[in-house]
Amino acid sequence: MLPATEEEKADVAGYLLSQSPARTKVTFLQKVYSEALIGHRHDVWDVHTNGGRWWVITNPTNLYSQEQFPNMDLAVTFHMGLCLRIPRTQQQRKSDRRVIPFGDIFKRLAETTDALGQAQNVADYQAIGVRAREVLLAFIRVAQDITEWTTEPVPKRADFRAWTDLICNTALAGAAQQERRHLFKTMLAEAWVFSNWLTHAHSATWHDAEAAIAAVEHALGLAASLVIRHTREVPEKCPECGSPHLSPQEGYREDLPEIAWERPVCGDCGWTGKGVPIGARDDKTDELFTRAGQDSDECAIMTIPLTAIRKPGETVQRPKRRRKSPAKNLRG
């Protein structure tokens, strides 16, 4: 059994009850397994009810009858495949759009990681340093372009040190943010210093190149999130109730229907923050999957051995097992 908070337990129980008949009661539940796939964690819950036992798997949450999925690994495998096959929802596309300004940066970082796999000598390792340095410079250029940073005098566009100081001082202003500000500045500065050293190091090794990529990736992952929260004007906690459960809400204005806006919303008290423009409205569907035929929103449940499906409330008669014929005497 894995540790779980009371809030997690309540969410899982609430989800199962929302998908069940009115008289269903949860008698026992526990988190039994957790697995991360492509950056997304999926928790597996064993839930007992007065109507049977279920696997509840999260992110996105779905439930599977243990009568039909007696093996947990089978349920997890099916759930992972379902997640990959389902077209990306509008909410997922909104989430993707939040990191679009930094998309090119992380694409360059991925290309740098690919180059590391081909690196074989000092010149190749130095080239990794050049790539890492360019990724860091690309970060401050994007940060300058997506919002205004009020300061006098304005640093030169390629002055990495000055711009990281300005970004951290602005996004993490105040005495209460001193330790956070120091951490972000240190991570970015050390990634910059090490990448510059690597570009000229005659003693560079493969491990040095790997360390440069790891340092840049870690620093920019946190710094990009900081800049996005700053440009979206998202507070650290709800100003009304103090809750940290803030989530983005996207919408549109009637006078500017072509622009998408976003504001923070408190999940506990319903407080809403100021809306800010985040880019052009995009109602296009994801084109990763192409399908033909008629879609259906109806739920269906597979039966063992997963050769037939039934809808909730229906019963499916399992095929009768054929009796084995007695062995024939082949001797003449």
C-alpha positions in Angstrom: 0.0 0.0 0.0 1.3 3.5 -0.9 0.8 6.6 1.2 -2.2 8.8 0.2 -3.7 12.0 1.5 -7.3 12.2 2.7 -8.0 14.6 -0.2 -6.8 12.0 -2.7 -9.0 9.3 -1.1 -12.0 11.6 -1.2 -11.3 12.4 -4.9 -11.1 8.8 -5.9 -14.2 7.8 -3.9 -16.1 10.7 -5.3 -15.2 9.8 -8.8 -16.2 6.2 -8.5 -19.6 7.1 -6.9 -20.2 9.6 -9.7 -19.9 6.7 -12.2 -22.0 4.3 -10.1 -25.7 3.6 -9.3 -27.2 5.7 -6.5 -27.0 3.1 -3.7 -23.3 2.3 -4.3 -21.1 2.6 -1.2 -17.3 2.6 -0.9 -16.3 0.2 1.9 -12.5 0.3 1.4 -9.9 1.9 -0.8 -6.1 2.1 -1.0 -3.4 3.3 -3.4 -1.5 0.2 -4.5 0.7 1.3 -7.4 2.1 4.3 -9.2 3.8 4.6 -12.6 5.1 7.6 -14.6 4.9 7.6 -18.3 6.2 10.5 -20.5 6.1 12.8 -17.5 2.6 11.9 -16.4 2.0 10.0 -13.2 -0.8 7.4 -13.0 -1.9 6.1 -9.6 -3.7 2.8 -9.3 -6.3 2.4 -6.5 -8.0 -0.8 -5.3 -11.5 0.2 -4.4 -14.0 -2.1 -2.7 -17.8 -1.3 -2.9 -21.0 -3.1 -2.1 -21.2 -3.8 -5.8 -17.8 -5.3 -6.4 -14.1 -4.3 -6.6 -12.7 -1.8 -9.0 -9.3 -0.5 -10.2 -9.4 3.4 -10.4 -6.5 4.7 -12.4 -5.7 8.4 -12.6 -4.5 11.1 -15.0 -7.0 10.9 -16.7 -9.2 9.0 -14.1 -11.0 5.9 -15.2 -12.3 2.8 -13.5 -12.1 -0.9 -14.4 -14.0 -3.8 -12.9 -11.7 -6.3 -11.2 -14.1 -9.0 -12.4 -13.2 -8.1 -15.9 -9.6 -7.0 -15.2 -8.5 -9.4 -12.4 -4.8 -8.6 -13.2 -3.7 -5.1 -12.2 -1.0 -5.0 -14.9 -3.6 -5.7 -17.6 -5.7 -2.8 -16.3 -2.7 -0.5 -16.3 -1.6 -1.6 -19.8 -5.1 -1.0 -21.1 -5.3 2.4 -19.4 -2.0 3.5 -20.8 -3.0 2.5 -24.3 -6.3 4.2 -23.9 -4.5 7.5 -22.9 -2.3 7.3 -26.0 -5.2 6.6 -28.4 -7.7 9.2 -27.2 -7.4 12.4 -29.2 -6.1 15.4 -27.3 -8.9 17.3 -25.7 -9.4 21.0 -25.8 -8.2 21.3 -22.2 -4.9 19.5 -23.2 -4.4 21.8 -26.1 -4.9 24.8 -23.8 -2.2 23.3 -21.5 0.1 22.9 -24.5 -0.5 26.6 -25.6 0.8 27.8 -22.2 4.3 26.7 -23.1 4.3 27.6 -26.7 6.5 30.7 -26.2 9.2 28.5 -24.9 8.5 25.6 -27.3 11.4 26.4 -29.6 13.8 26.5 -26.6 13.0 23.0 -25.4 13.1 21.8 -29.0 16.7 23.0 -29.2 17.4 21.4 -25.9 16.1 18.1 -27.2 18.3 18.4 -30.3 21.3 19.1 -28.0 20.5 15.9 -26.1 20.4 14.0 -29.4 23.7 15.4 -30.4 25.2 14.2 -27.1 24.4 10.6 -28.2 26.7 11.1 -31.2 29.5 13.0 -29.4 32.8 11.1 -29.5 35.7 13.6 -29.0 36.6 16.9 -27.4 35.4 19.0 -30.3 32.0 17.3 -30.1 31.8 18.0 -26.3 32.7 21.6 -26.9 30.0 21.9 -29.5 27.5 20.7 -26.8 28.6 23.7 -24.8 28.0 26.0 -27.7 24.5 24.5 -28.1 23.7 24.8 -24.4 24.9 28.4 -24.4 22.6 29.2 -27.3 19.6 27.7 -25.6 20.2 29.9 -22.5 20.4 33.0 -24.8 17.2 31.9 -26.5 15.5 31.8 -23.2 16.2 35.5 -22.3 15.2 36.6 -25.8 11.8 34.9 -25.5 11.3 36.3 -22.0 12.0 39.8 -23.4 9.5 39.3 -26.2 6.5 37.9 -24.3 6.2 40.7 -21.7 7.6 44.1 -20.7 10.2 44.2 -17.9 10.2 47.8 -16.6 13.7 48.9 -15.7 16.2 51.6 -16.4 18.5 51.3 -18.1 17.4 48.3 -20.2 20.1 45.6 -20.4 21.5 44.7 -23.8 19.5 41.9 -25.5 22.2 39.3 -25.2 23.3 40.2 -21.7 22.4 36.9 -20.0 23.5 37.8 -16.5 21.7 41.2 -16.5 18.5 39.7 -17.8 18.4 36.8 -15.5 18.9 39.2 -12.5 16.1 41.4 -13.9 13.7 38.5 -14.4 14.3 37.0 -11.0 14.2 40.4 -9.2 10.9 41.2 -10.8 9.1 37.8 -10.7 10.4 37.1 -7.2 10.4 40.5 -5.7 10.4 41.3 -2.0 12.2 40.1 1.2 10.0 37.1 1.6 11.2 35.8 -1.8 14.9 36.1 -1.0 15.8 32.4 -0.9 13.7 31.6 -4.0 15.3 34.5 -5.8 18.8 33.3 -4.8 18.1 29.8 -5.9 16.9 30.8 -9.4 19.7 33.2 -10.0 22.3 30.6 -8.9 20.9 27.9 -11.1 20.8 30.1 -14.2 24.2 31.6 -13.5 26.0 28.3 -12.9 24.4 26.8 -16.0 25.7 29.7 -18.0 29.2 29.6 -16.5 29.6 25.9 -17.0 28.3 26.0 -20.6 30.7 28.8 -21.5 33.6 26.9 -19.9 32.7 23.7 -21.8 32.9 25.6 -25.2 36.6 26.2 -24.7 37.6 23.2 -22.4 40.4 21.2 -24.0 40.0 18.6 -21.3 36.2 18.2 -21.8 34.7 14.8 -21.4 31.4 13.2 -22.3 30.3 13.5 -18.7 31.0 17.3 -18.8 28.7 17.6 -21.8 26.0 15.6 -20.1 26.3 17.7 -17.0 26.0 20.9 -19.0 22.7 19.7 -20.6 21.3 18.5 -17.3 22.1 21.9 -15.6 20.5 23.9 -18.5 17.5 21.7 -18.6 16.8 21.9 -14.9 17.4 25.6 -14.7 15.3 26.5 -17.7 12.5 24.1 -16.7 12.0 26.1 -13.5 12.8 29.5 -15.0 10.3 29.1 -17.9 7.5 28.2 -15.4 8.4 31.2 -13.3 8.2 33.6 -16.4 4.9 32.1 -17.5 3.3 32.5 -14.0 4.6 36.1 -13.9 3.2 37.0 -17.4 -0.2 35.3 -16.5 -0.2 37.3 -13.2 -0.8 34.1 -11.1 -0.4 34.7 -7.3 1.3 32.1 -5.1 -2.0 31.5 -3.2 -5.6 32.7 -3.3 -5.8 36.3 -2.0 -9.3 35.5 -0.6 -8.9 32.2 1.3 -5.2 31.5 1.1 -5.6 28.2 -0.8 -2.8 27.1 -3.1 -5.3 25.3 -5.4 -5.2 27.8 -8.3 -5.8 26.6 -11.8 -6.0 28.5 -15.2 -9.3 29.2 -16.8 -9.4 30.2 -20.5 -12.1 32.3 -22.1 -12.9 34.9 -24.8 -14.3 38.4 -24.9 -17.2 39.3 -27.2 -15.4 42.5 -28.4 -12.2 40.6 -29.2 -13.4 37.1 -30.2 -10.1 36.3 -32.0 -8.0 36.6 -28.8 -7.8 33.9 -26.1 -7.7 35.2 -22.5 -6.7 33.4 -19.3 -7.2 34.0 -15.6 -6.4 32.1 -12.4 -9.3 30.6 -10.5 -9.3 29.2 -6.9 -10.7 25.7 -6.7 -11.8 26.2 -3.1 -13.6 29.5 -2.9 -14.1 30.3 -6.6 -12.0 33.5 -6.6 -11.0 34.7 -10.1 -8.0 36.8 -11.0 -7.4 39.3 -13.8 -7.7 38.0 -17.3 -4.6 38.5 -19.6 -4.4 37.9 -23.3 -2.4 34.7 -24.1 -2.5 34.6 -27.9 -4.7 34.0 -30.9 -7.8 31.9 -30.4 -7.3 28.3 -31.7 -10.3 26.0 -32.2 -8.5 23.6 -34.4 -8.6 19.9 -33.5 -5.5 17.9 -33.0 -4.4 16.3 -36.3 -2.2 13.7 -34.8 -4.9 11.0 -35.3 -6.9 10.5 -38.4 -10.1 8.4 -38.2 -12.9 7.3 -40.4 -16.3 6.2 -39.3 -18.8 7.3 -36.7 -17.7 8.3 -33.2 -19.7 7.2 -30.1 -19.8 8.6 -26.6 -21.5 5.5 -25.1 -19.6 3.6 -22.4 -18.9 -0.1 -22.8 -17.3 -2.7 -20.5 -15.3 -5.6 -21.8 -15.9 -9.1 -20.5 -13.5 -11.9 -19.9 -11.8 -13.0 -22.2 -12.2 -9.5 -23.7 -14.0 -10.8 -26.8 -17.3 -9.1 -26.1 -18.5 -5.8 -24.6 -21.5 -4.8 -22.6 -23.0 -1.5 -21.6 -23.7 -0.7 -18.0 -26.9 -2.4 -17.0 -26.7 -5.1 -19.7 -25.6 -8.7 -19.3 -23.7 -10.7 -21.9 -24.0 -14.4 -21.9 -20.5 -16.0 -22.1 -20.0 -18.6 -24.7 -20.3 -22.1 -23.5 -17.2 -24.1 -23.3 -17.2 -27.0 -25.8 -16.7 -30.4 -24.3 -13.7 -32.2 -25.4 -14.5 -35.1 -27.7 -13.2 -38.5 -26.5 -10.0 -39.5 -28.1 -10.5 -41.8 -31.1 -8.7 -45.1 -31.3 -6.5 -44.7 -34.4 -5.3 -48.2 -34.3 -6.8 -50.4 -36.9 
